């Protein structure tokens, strides 16, 4: 099971780094595997946990977004975009650390 979790974590981290998964969505997807691997509170992985926690009020998942009023969704998206530069570098560092630690050699 740990191997599957580590592979999933690496896949998600790579998708955040290459831009195919939006940063916040990727953090939300990555926090579970990191918690099961026991590193979600360790540096630098805690950045991913922090983004997940700090973005609870934002509709990120497609199923959530579909239920929101378009104007309110645009407002929340603008707030999120203004905040992302504050965390982007630490998340990218954490994603690189996920790959370094858990990718099969």
C-alpha positions as a Markdown table, in Angstrom:
| # | Residue | x | y | z |
|---|---|---|---|---|
| 1 | Unk | 0.0 | 0.0 | 0.0 |
| 2 | Unk | 2.8 | 2.4 | 0.8 |
| 3 | Unk | 4.3 | 1.9 | -2.6 |
| 4 | Unk | 1.0 | 2.8 | -4.3 |
| 5 | Unk | 0.7 | 5.9 | -2.1 |
| 6 | Unk | 4.2 | 7.0 | -2.9 |
| 7 | Unk | 3.6 | 6.5 | -6.6 |
| 8 | Unk | 0.4 | 8.5 | -6.4 |
| 9 | Unk | 2.2 | 11.3 | -4.5 |
| 10 | Unk | 4.9 | 11.4 | -7.1 |
| 11 | Unk | 2.4 | 11.5 | -10.0 |
| 12 | Unk | 0.4 | 14.4 | -8.4 |
| 13 | Unk | 3.6 | 16.3 | -7.6 |
| 14 | Unk | 4.8 | 16.0 | -11.1 |
| 15 | Unk | 1.5 | 17.2 | -12.5 |
| 16 | Unk | 1.6 | 20.3 | -10.2 |
| 17 | Unk | 5.2 | 21.0 | -11.4 |
| 18 | Unk | 4.4 | 20.6 | -15.1 |
| 19 | Unk | 1.2 | 22.7 | -14.7 |
| 20 | Unk | -1.2 | 20.1 | -15.8 |
| 21 | Unk | -2.9 | 20.2 | -12.4 |
| 22 | Unk | -3.7 | 23.5 | -10.8 |
| 23 | Unk | -1.6 | 24.2 | -7.7 |
| 24 | Unk | -4.5 | 24.2 | -5.2 |
| 25 | Unk | -6.3 | 21.2 | -6.6 |
| 26 | Unk | -3.0 | 19.3 | -6.7 |
| 27 | Unk | -2.3 | 20.2 | -3.0 |
| 28 | Unk | -5.8 | 18.9 | -2.1 |
| 29 | Unk | -5.1 | 15.7 | -4.0 |
| 30 | Unk | -1.6 | 15.3 | -2.5 |
| 31 | Unk | -2.3 | 15.9 | 1.2 |
| 32 | Unk | -4.0 | 12.5 | 1.7 |
| 33 | Unk | -1.1 | 10.4 | 0.3 |
| 34 | Unk | 1.4 | 12.5 | 2.3 |
| 35 | Unk | -0.6 | 12.1 | 5.5 |
| 36 | Unk | -0.8 | 8.3 | 4.9 |
| 37 | Unk | 3.0 | 8.3 | 4.3 |
| 38 | Unk | 3.5 | 10.1 | 7.6 |
| 39 | Unk | 5.2 | 13.2 | 6.2 |
| 40 | Unk | 2.4 | 15.8 | 5.9 |
| 41 | Unk | 3.7 | 17.7 | 8.9 |
| 42 | Unk | 7.4 | 17.6 | 8.0 |
| 43 | Unk | 9.3 | 20.2 | 6.1 |
| 44 | Unk | 9.0 | 21.0 | 3.2 |
| 45 | Unk | 5.8 | 18.9 | 2.8 |
| 46 | Unk | 3.9 | 21.0 | 5.4 |
| 47 | Unk | 3.5 | 23.7 | 2.7 |
| 48 | Unk | 1.1 | 21.4 | 0.8 |
| 49 | Unk | -0.9 | 20.7 | 4.0 |
| 50 | Unk | -1.0 | 24.5 | 4.6 |
| 51 | Unk | -2.4 | 25.2 | 1.2 |
| 52 | Unk | -5.0 | 22.6 | 1.7 |
| 53 | Unk | -6.0 | 24.0 | 5.0 |
| 54 | Unk | -6.0 | 27.6 | 3.9 |
| 55 | Unk | -8.1 | 27.0 | 0.8 |
| 56 | Unk | -11.1 | 25.3 | 2.4 |
| 57 | Unk | -13.3 | 28.2 | 1.6 |
| 58 | Unk | -12.5 | 28.2 | -2.1 |
| 59 | Unk | -14.3 | 26.0 | -4.7 |
| 60 | Unk | -11.5 | 24.1 | -6.3 |
| 61 | Unk | -13.0 | 20.7 | -7.2 |
| 62 | Unk | -15.0 | 20.7 | -10.5 |
| 63 | Unk | -18.0 | 19.3 | -8.7 |
| 64 | Unk | -17.9 | 22.2 | -6.2 |
| 65 | Unk | -17.4 | 24.9 | -8.9 |
| 66 | Unk | -20.4 | 23.7 | -10.8 |
| 67 | Unk | -22.7 | 24.6 | -7.8 |
| 68 | Unk | -21.4 | 28.2 | -7.4 |
| 69 | Unk | -22.9 | 31.4 | -8.7 |
| 70 | Unk | -20.6 | 32.6 | -11.6 |
| 71 | Unk | -20.1 | 36.1 | -10.1 |
| 72 | Unk | -19.2 | 34.8 | -6.7 |
| 73 | Unk | -17.0 | 32.1 | -8.3 |
| 74 | Unk | -15.1 | 34.8 | -10.2 |
| 75 | Unk | -14.6 | 36.8 | -6.9 |
| 76 | Unk | -13.2 | 33.7 | -5.1 |
| 77 | Unk | -11.0 | 32.9 | -8.1 |
| 78 | Unk | -9.6 | 36.4 | -8.0 |
| 79 | Unk | -8.9 | 36.1 | -4.2 |
| 80 | Unk | -7.1 | 32.8 | -4.7 |
| 81 | Unk | -5.0 | 34.1 | -7.6 |
| 82 | Unk | -3.9 | 37.1 | -5.5 |
| 83 | Unk | -2.8 | 34.7 | -2.7 |
| 84 | Unk | -1.1 | 32.0 | -4.8 |
| 85 | Unk | 2.2 | 33.9 | -5.4 |
| 86 | Unk | 2.8 | 33.8 | -1.6 |
| 87 | Unk | 2.8 | 30.0 | -1.5 |
| 88 | Unk | 3.8 | 28.9 | -5.1 |
| 89 | Unk | 7.6 | 28.6 | -4.4 |
| 90 | Unk | 7.2 | 26.6 | -1.2 |
| 91 | Unk | 4.7 | 24.3 | -2.9 |
| 92 | Unk | 7.0 | 23.8 | -5.8 |
| 93 | Unk | 9.9 | 23.0 | -3.4 |
| 94 | Unk | 7.7 | 20.5 | -1.6 |
| 95 | Unk | 6.7 | 18.9 | -4.9 |
| 96 | Unk | 10.3 | 18.5 | -5.9 |
| 97 | Unk | 11.0 | 16.9 | -2.5 |
| 98 | Unk | 8.1 | 14.5 | -2.9 |
| 99 | Unk | 9.6 | 13.3 | -6.2 |
| 100 | Unk | 13.1 | 13.1 | -4.7 |
| 101 | Unk | 12.0 | 11.2 | -1.7 |
| 102 | Unk | 9.3 | 8.9 | -3.1 |
| 103 | Unk | 10.1 | 8.3 | -6.8 |
| 104 | Unk | 11.4 | 4.8 | -7.6 |
| 105 | Unk | 15.1 | 4.9 | -8.2 |
